C-alpha cells in the first residue's frame, strides 16, 4: 500500500457535475478512486462540496493491475499516523434578524494499519476526534443547521466546552486489489460522501467494498445503518436530508470508469429501506488544451422512486444538470443549467454531500419543478507568481418551483411543501466568493486557509430564506509517520 499523507487542502471542486465523477479525495498524495476527466484541480471552480477529510481509511488502496496485497510489507511496516488540526469559524445571519456564531477548534488523529502478509491481508484503523468550543453556545447550535457545536442526543449539550470520541474505527481485509471494511468509516461514494464543512466530519457505520481489479474501472459497494453526525459524539439512525425520514439501512453499488484524462462515466444504484431507490449517472468529456482553451461538458442525472412502505410518501423524481466549462490558462468560466422534473423535492441522505447536481451551491435548487442556472469563474494565481492562491466567485438563480401538488394532495409529507401558509413557490438567487491559499512548500506545506462569503436571497414562499454566511476554515496537517 502506498504511504498516505494527510490532506488539509480544502477540495477545489467544480460548480458542475464535471466534479461528480471525482468524489472527495482523502489525501492529496493518495491514489484516487476516480480519475478526473475534467480540467486538473488548479483549473477548476468550486462547488458546495468544498471540504476534504483527513487521511482516514481511504478505501482506495488498489493500483490495478499490480496486486497491492502482494506488495504488503506488514501490519506495522505499512502503518501511518496522521493528524489534522482545524479552526472552523462561522457567522450567519438569516432574514437580517436571526444570527448564529460559532468558533470551534477540531483535531483528528487517524492511525491506519498496514495489512498482514499473505493471500488475505488483515488490518484495522482507529482514530480520535476532538473539539474545543471557543464560541457558540445556543446561538451556534439552534436552527436547521444545529451542527456547528456539540449537540447531545437528548437535545442538550449546547453549552458543552469540549468533546472527544472515536470518529473512525474499522477492521479490514484485502485480497489482491479488493478491500472490504466494517466499522465507522468515511465513505467515498456519490451517496455518502461526507459533508465536511464543520470542525469535524460526519462518519457512517457499516460495510464497504472497493475493488480495482480491472484497469480504469473502480467498483464500490456498501451498506450502513448509523451515522456520527456533525457536532455529535454518539451514533444515531439515518435520516433523509429534506424529508427527515428515518432509514433503517442504506445500501449502494456502482462503479467509475475513466479513459485517460478526458472521459469519465459513473453509474450507481442505492436503496434506502422502505423509503426510496435512487440511481445516479454522471458523464464528463473534455477536449482541448488549457494553454489554448479546454472545454469540459458534463451531465448529471438522478432518478428516485419510492419503495416498500413508502415512508416518505410517493416519490417519482427525475433531476438532471448540464454544464459547460472553458479553461484558458489560469481562468475557468462555467455555465450550468439544472431542472427538477417532479412533484417532490430532490432528496438525499442526511449528513452527506450526496447532491452532485451542478447547482448544489450554498443552497440546492432542488424543489419540485424548479429550474436554475449558475455562472462561475475561477482564477488560479499560480500563473501570476502566487502558487497556492485561488479565487472563485459565482452567481445562481432559481425559478419555477411549485410544491402545490404535494402541499394539497393529502400526502403525509404535505407540511414539508408549505411555506408561510402557502405551497412553496417563488424565485431566489445567490452570490458567493471563496478566496483560498494553500502553503505549497516548507515546514507548513499543505496548510490551507479558506474564506467563504455566501449571500442567498430567498422569497416569502421558498424554503431557503435570505441569509449571509461568513466562514473561515484553517487546516493544518501533520504526518507523524
N, C-alpha and C positions, 0 to 999 in steps of 0.2 A: 504493500500500500504506500502510495506516495505520501510524504510528510506534509501535513496540512498546516497552514498558518492562519491565525485569526484574521478575519476580515473586519475592519471597522469602517471601511468606506461605505457610506450610505449609498444604496444602489442608484446608479444613474440610468433610469429606465425611460422608455418611450411613453408619451401620452397614448400611444397606439397599441393595437393588437400586435404590432410588429414585435413588441416585447412579450406578448402572450406565449410565444414559443420559447422564451428564456425565463424560466421561473427563478425566483430569487436565489442567488448563489450563497453558499455557506462560507466560502473562503475565497479570497482574491486569487490565491495561487492554486486552489484545488480544481480538479477536473470537473467540468460542468456536465450535468445530466442531460442538457440540451444545448447543442451548439447554436449560436445566434446567427440567423440568416440575414438580419438587418445590418446596418452600419455598426461599426465597433463602438463600445461603450463611450469613448470620448466624443463620438459624433451624435449621441442620442439625446433627445429631450426627455423630460421626466413624466412620470405618471404618479397616481396616488400611491402606488406600491413602491415606496421610496426608501424603505429601511432594509438593511441586511441584518442577519442574525450572527451570533458568534459561531466559532468553528465547533459547534456541537455535532453529534453524529450526522455526517453529511449524506449518507445513503447514496453516494456516487463514487464508490471506490474503484469500479471496474474500468479497465482500459483495454477493450477488445482490440485485436484477437488474443493478445498475450494474457495468460491467466495470472491475475494478481495473487491468487491463493498460492500458486506455485512459487511466487517470489516472496512469500511471507518470511520475515526474519524472526517472528515470535511475538508472544503476548506483550512482553515488556519492551523488547527491542524496537517495535514499531509504534510504541505508545506516544501520546502527546498530551501536554497540559497547556491550555491557552486561557488567557484572561481577557475580559473586555470590560472596561470602565466607561460608564456613560453618564452624562449630565443631560437631563431632559427638563426643559423649562417651557411652559406654555401659558399664554394669556388669551382668553377667549371672551368675546362679548356677543350677546345674542339680542337681536332687536334693539340694539343700543342701550339696553337696560340691564339685563342679566349678565353677570360676569363669572368667570371661573379662572382661578390662578393655581398653578402647581409648579413646584421645582423639586425634582426627585433625583438623587444620585443612585444609579444602579451599578451592580457588579455581577459578572458572570464568570465563574471558574469552571471550565469543562475539561475533564480528563477522558481521553479516548484511548482505549487499549488497542494494541495490535491484535492479530489473530494467531492462534496456535498453529504450528506447522502440521502438515498432513493433508489428506484429501479434503477433509472438512475442518475449516478453521473456526475456532470459538473465541469470543471476546465479550467485552462489555464496556459501557460508557456511564459516567456519573458526573453530576455537576452540582454546584451550589449557586443558587441565585440569591442575591441580597439587595436591599434598597434602603436608603435613608431619606426621609422626607424633610426637606428644608422649608417648604411652604406648601400649603394645600388645604388642610382642614376640611370642612364640609364643602367649601367653595370649589375644591379640586375634585370632589367625588360625586356631587349631585348631578342630576340631569341624565340625559340619554347616554352620555359617554362617561359613565361612572367608572372609569378605569385609569384615571390619572394618578390616584393614590390608592392605598390599600383599602379594600372593602371586604369584610368578613362575610361568610356565607349566611349569617343570620341578619345581615344588613348593617351591622355595626362596623367598627374598625376605622371610621373616618379620621379619627384623631390619633391613630397609631403612628409612632415616630419611625419605627424601623421594622423590617420583616425579612425573613430568610427561609428558604425551602429548596429541596432538590428539584430544580426545574426540568432537568433531563436525566433520565436513567434508562438503561436498556441492556438486554443481553442480545448477542448477535451471533450469526453463523454465516460463513462464506464457503461456497463451493465454486471453484473456477472464478467467474466474474459475476456471480449472483450472490446477493446479500439479503438475508432475512433478519429482521429485528422485532423484538417485542419490548414494549415499555413506554415511558413518557418521552416523546420524540418531537423534534422539529421536522415536520414533513415537507417534502419538496415535490408537490404536485399541484395541478391547477385548482383543486378544490379546497385544500387545507394549507396552502402557503400562508405562513404566519403574517398577520397584520401587525408588524413590529414597529409601531410608532409611539411607544411609551418608554418608560425607563427599562422595562423588561418585556420580553416577547411572550406570547402565549405558546403553550405546547400541548400536544394531544396524546392520549393514552391509547395504544393499540399495536397492531401488527403492520409491518411494511415489508415490501419486497421490491428490490431494484435489480434488474438483470441487463447486462451489457454483453451478452454472448455474441450478438450479431453486430458487425461493424456499422456505425452510423445509426443504429436503432437502440433506443433505451425503452425497456418495458418496465412499468411500475404498477403496483397494486397495493392495497392496504385496507384495513378496517379499524375503526376507532369507536370508543364508547364513552369517552370522557375528555374533559379539557381543563387545563390550568389556565384560566383566563387572565388577561392583563389586569394587574392590580389585585390578584387573589393568590392565596397560598395553599388552597385545597382544591382537589379535583371536583368538578361539578358535571352535570349532564350536558349533553349537546343541545343546542337550540339553533333555529334558523335566524338569520341576521335581522330580517324585517318582520317576518311573521311572529317571531318569538315562540315558535312551536317546539316542544320537546321532541328530540330524535333519540331513540334508544340505541341505535347503531348506524354508522355511516360507512359505506364501503365503496371502493373505486378501483378501476383498472383501465389501463391505456398505454399509449406509447408515443414517443417523439422520434421523428425521423428527420435527418438532415442530409443535404447534399452540398458539400463544400461550404463556402461562406455565403451562398446566395439563396438557398432554398431550405425551408423548414416546414414541416407539417406535423401537427399533433392531433391525436384523436383519443378522447377519454369518455368513459361512461361511469355513472355513480348511482347509488341507491341510498336514500335516506329513509329508513324503515317506516312504513305506513305514512309517509309524507309525500315524497316525490322520487322520480327517476330523472336524472339530468345527464345530458350528453353535451360534449364540448368539442368543437373543431376550430383549429386555427391554421392558417396557411400564410406564409410570407414569401415574397420573391423580391430580390434585389438585382439591379443591373447598373453597370457603370462604375466609375472610379471617383471617389470623393475629391481627388485632385482637380477633376473637371466638374462632374456632378454625378452623384449616385442616387438613384431612385429606389425607394422601397415601398411596395404595396402590401397591404395586409388585410385579411378577412378574419373576423372572429364571429363565431356563431354558437348559441346555446339553445337547446330545446329542453324544457322542463315540463313533465306531466305527472299528475297525481297518481298515487298507487295505494294499494292496501286500504287502510281505514281512512285515508284522505284527511289526516288530522289538521291540515292547513286548508281544507276545502278543495274545491275543484280547481285544478291548475292545468292550463294548456297554453304554455308560454313559449313564444319564439322571440329571441333577441339577437341582434347582429350589429356589427360595426364594420365600416370600411375606412381605411386610412391610406394616405399617400404622403410620403416624406421625401424631401430632397435635401441632400447633403453636399455642400461645397466647402472644402477646407474645414475651417473651424465652425461653420454655420450649418444649422439644420432647421428647416422650416417644414411643418406638417399641418395638413388639414384632415379632419376626420368627421364622418357622419355616423350617427347611431340611431337605431329605432327599436322600440319595444312593440312587438306585434301581439298584443294580448290584452285581456281584461284585467290581468293580475300584475302586480309588481314583480319584476325580475328579482329573485331572491337567491341567496347562497348561504353557506354555513357560517354561523356566528364565530367571531374572533379570527376569521380568516380574511385574507385579501383575495377571496375567491371570485372576484369580478374582473375579468381581463378584457372586458369591452374597452374600446378606445377612450370613451368619455367617462371612465371611472376616475374622477379627479378629486377635488375636495368633497363634492357630493357625487352621487352615482348616475343621475339622469336615467333612472330605471323604473319610472312609474308607468302605469298602463297607457299604452298608445303614445307614449312620449317620443318625440324626435329631438335630436340635439346635434349641434355642430361644435367643433373646437378648432382653434388655431394656436399652435405653439411654436416657440422659437428658442433654440439653444445655442449658446456660444461657448466654445472651449478656448480659454485664454492661454492654453499651452502654445497655441500657434502665434501668440503675441508676446512670448517670453515669460509667461507666468504659469509654469506647469502645475497642475493640480487645482487650478481655479476654473470654475464653471459658473455660468448663469443661465437659468431657464425662466421663461415667462410664458404665460398662456392666458387665453380667454375662452369661455364656452357659453353657449346659450341653448336653453331647452324650451320646447313649446309643445302644445297639443296633448298634454297629459289629461286623461279622462277616466276617473275611477267610479263613474256613476253606476255601471253595471254591477260592480261588486258592492258598492255602498247601499244600493237599494234593491239588490237581488235576493235578499233573505239569507245570505251566507253568514256563517258564524264569524267570519273574518270581516264583516261589514265595518266594524269600528276602525279597522286599520285604513279604511278608504274614506273616512270622514275627517275633514279638517275644518275647525271652527264652524261646525254645524252643516257644512255642505260637502258634497262629493269632491274629492281632491281634483284640482284643475289649476290652470294658470301657467304662466311662463316664469322663467328665472334665469339668472346668469351669474357667472363668477369670473374673477380675475386673480392671478397669482404670480408670484415671483419667488425663485429659490436661488440665491447665490450660495456657493459652497467652495470650500478649499480643503484639499487633502494633501498633507505633507508628503512630498514624493521621495525624499531621501533623508538620511541621518538617523539619529537616535530615536526620534519620534515618528519615523516613517509610518504612513498609513493612518496617523491620527487625523481625524476629519472634523470639520466644523461646518454646519449647515444651518442656515436661517431660512425660515418659511414665513411668507406673508400671503394669506389667502382671504379674499373677500367674496362672500356669496350674498347675492340679493334675492331673497325669496319673495313670494307673493302671499296674499292673505289665505289662499286655499291650497297652497302647495306644502307638502310635509316638511321640507327643509327650509328653516327660517333664515332671515337675514343674519349674517354672522361675520365677525372679523377674527381671524386666527393668527397669532404671532407665536412662533415656535423656534426654539434654539436647541439643536442637538449637537453634542460634542462626544465623540467616541475615541477612546484611547486603547489600543490593543497591546497586549504583552504576550509574546510567545516564550513560555518558560522552557519547554523542551519539546 
